[in-house]
Amino acid sequence: MNLKEAIDSRHSIRKYLNVAIEQEKVDKLNEIIDELNKTLDLHIQLVLNDVDVSTKNGKPKYGAFENAYNYFVLAGKRCKNLNEKLGYAGECLALNCVTMGLGTCFVGMSYTNNKDKYVLNKGESLDLVLYVGYPNGTRGTRKSKTYDDVAKGENVPNWFKDGVNAALKAPTALNQQKFTLEYKNGKVKARYGLGVYTKTDLGIVKYNFEIGAGVDSSIWAD
């Protein structure tokens, strides 16, 4: 399975098997993390076997997570576009996980912040976590806006249409999909709307767009 196929297969997973992720896959994920941290100047970390992250006083927290003991810490230096960068990097990790047979779920508020499990340097901020593990049970369904709801532009090329359709399959907070993508003069302008985690969502959306369209980050207009 490649990343474009992973877009179609990815669903947010809340229930996981109590099965360890093989070391070979852990090593591969850490390689991807290292590259993302270097390229985007982030401090993403993979935490394994933290049994307290999705519970409070031994009981599941909001979201009915099961066996959600492994997660990526999505963090980096505070800057204007940190949230967007973390969303972009997080979706890269999420889709790569799908290609390995793993499931994921972005979580912004309903986890226990176990600060002894990861490192934050001075000036860094933790935006959210991305649970990862082997899915347990069937996939849920996805609701989505339409192409015309989020896309703008005239005489758009096919790659733009493919990118928008991939972006519509990206996970967003509360499934709000508060973004627009506009094609003009060979570039794409991505905008986020009002709502929770919309800046993070925009990064997730932009990564999906790039994979679906077969383009790189040079396509984005300022």
C-alpha positions in Angstrom: 0.0 0.0 0.0 1.3 3.5 -0.9 0.4 6.8 0.7 -2.3 7.7 -1.8 -4.0 4.3 -1.1 -3.6 4.9 2.6 -5.7 8.1 2.4 -8.7 6.0 1.3 -8.0 3.4 4.0 -7.3 5.7 7.0 -10.0 6.0 9.7 -9.7 7.4 13.2 -9.2 4.4 15.5 -10.3 4.5 19.2 -10.0 0.8 20.0 -6.7 -1.0 19.7 -5.5 -4.6 20.3 -3.3 -5.0 23.3 -0.4 -6.0 21.0 3.0 -4.5 20.9 4.2 -2.8 17.7 7.1 -4.8 16.3 10.6 -3.3 16.7 11.1 -3.2 12.9 8.1 -0.9 12.6 9.1 1.2 15.6 12.5 1.7 14.0 10.9 2.8 10.7 8.6 5.2 12.4 11.5 6.7 14.3 13.3 7.2 11.0 10.3 9.1 9.7 10.2 11.2 12.9 13.9 12.1 12.6 13.4 13.3 9.1 10.3 15.3 10.0 12.0 16.9 13.0 15.0 17.8 10.8 13.0 19.1 7.8 10.3 21.0 9.8 12.3 21.9 12.9 10.0 20.0 15.3 10.4 17.8 18.3 8.1 14.9 17.6 8.6 11.8 19.8 7.2 8.3 19.9 6.0 7.0 23.3 5.3 3.3 23.8 3.4 1.4 26.5 2.1 4.4 28.5 -0.9 2.8 30.1 -2.1 6.0 31.7 -2.4 8.2 28.7 -6.0 7.5 27.9 -7.3 6.9 31.4 -8.0 8.9 34.5 -8.1 7.1 37.9 -8.0 3.8 36.0 -11.1 4.6 34.0 -11.3 5.5 30.3 -11.5 9.2 29.6 -13.6 11.0 26.9 -13.7 9.1 23.6 -14.0 5.5 24.9 -10.4 4.6 23.9 -9.3 1.1 24.5 -5.6 -0.1 24.8 -4.4 3.3 23.5 -1.0 3.1 25.1 1.2 4.2 22.2 1.3 7.7 20.8 3.3 10.3 19.0 4.0 13.5 20.9 3.4 16.3 18.3 5.5 19.2 19.7 8.0 21.8 18.5 9.3 25.3 19.0 6.6 28.0 19.4 6.2 29.9 16.2 3.5 31.4 14.0 2.8 28.2 12.0 3.7 25.6 14.6 0.1 24.1 14.7 0.1 23.8 10.9 3.5 22.1 10.8 2.4 19.6 13.5 -0.7 18.8 11.6 1.2 18.3 8.4 3.8 16.1 10.2 1.1 14.2 12.1 -0.8 13.3 9.0 2.5 12.1 7.4 3.0 9.8 10.3 -0.7 8.7 10.3 -0.6 7.7 6.6 2.7 5.9 7.0 1.2 4.0 9.9 -1.6 2.8 7.7 0.8 1.4 5.2 2.2 -0.7 8.0 -1.1 -2.0 9.1 -1.4 0.3 12.0 -4.3 2.6 13.0 -4.1 6.1 14.5 -6.2 8.9 16.0 -5.5 12.6 16.6 -6.3 13.7 20.1 -6.2 17.3 21.4 -7.7 17.3 24.9 -8.8 13.9 26.1 -5.5 12.4 27.2 -3.4 12.5 30.4 -0.4 14.7 30.0 2.4 12.4 31.4 5.3 14.8 31.2 7.8 12.2 32.4 7.2 10.2 29.2 8.7 12.8 26.8 11.0 15.8 26.7 10.0 19.4 25.9 12.9 21.9 25.6 12.6 25.6 26.5 10.4 27.4 24.1 8.6 24.3 22.9 4.9 23.5 23.0 2.9 20.3 22.8 -0.1 20.7 20.5 -1.7 17.3 20.5 -0.9 13.6 20.4 -1.5 10.9 17.8 -2.4 7.5 19.1 -1.1 4.5 17.2 -1.6 0.7 17.4 -3.3 -2.2 15.8 -7.0 -1.6 15.2 -9.5 -3.7 17.1 -12.9 -4.0 15.4 -14.5 -2.6 12.3 -13.9 0.9 10.8 -16.4 3.7 11.3 -18.0 5.8 8.5 -16.9 9.2 7.4 -19.0 12.2 6.6 -17.6 14.8 4.2 -18.3 18.1 2.6 -18.3 18.2 -1.2 -15.7 19.4 -3.7 -17.7 22.6 -4.3 -17.9 23.3 -0.6 -14.2 23.8 -0.2 -12.7 24.4 -3.7 -12.4 27.6 -5.6 -10.9 28.6 -9.0 -11.5 28.5 -12.7 -10.1 26.2 -15.3 -8.4 24.1 -12.6 -6.1 21.2 -13.7 -6.9 17.6 -12.8 -4.1 17.5 -10.2 -5.9 20.2 -8.2 -9.1 18.2 -8.3 -7.3 15.1 -7.2 -5.7 17.1 -4.4 -9.0 18.5 -3.2 -10.6 15.1 -3.2 -7.8 13.8 -1.1 -8.0 16.8 1.3 -11.7 16.0 1.9 -10.6 12.6 3.3 -8.3 14.2 5.9 -9.3 14.0 9.5 -10.3 17.4 11.1 -11.3 18.3 14.6 -15.0 17.4 15.2 -15.1 16.6 11.5 -15.6 20.3 10.9 -13.6 20.6 7.6 -13.3 24.4 8.0 -10.9 25.0 5.1 -10.9 26.2 1.6 -8.4 25.5 -1.3 -8.2 28.0 -4.2 -6.4 27.5 -7.4 -4.9 30.6 -9.1 -2.0 31.1 -11.5 -0.6 27.6 -10.9 -0.6 28.0 -7.2 -2.9 26.9 -4.4 -4.0 29.1 -1.5 -5.1 27.2 1.6 -7.2 29.0 4.2 -8.6 27.9 7.6 -11.8 29.0 9.2 -12.9 29.7 12.7 -13.0 26.7 15.1 -11.0 24.5 17.4 -7.7 23.2 16.0 -8.4 24.7 12.5 -4.7 25.7 12.1 -3.7 22.1 12.9 -6.4 20.8 10.5 -5.0 22.9 7.7 -1.6 21.2 8.0 -3.3 17.8 7.9 -5.3 18.9 4.8 -2.3 20.2 3.0 -0.4 17.0 3.4 -3.3 15.0 2.0 -3.6 17.5 -0.9 0.1 17.0 -1.8 -0.2 13.2 -1.8 -3.4 13.2 -3.7 -2.2 15.8 -6.3 1.3 14.4 -6.6 2.9 17.7 -5.8 5.2 19.1 -3.2 5.1 22.1 -0.8 6.2 24.5 -3.5 2.7 24.5 -4.8 1.4 26.6 -1.9 0.8 30.4 -2.3 1.8 32.7 0.6 
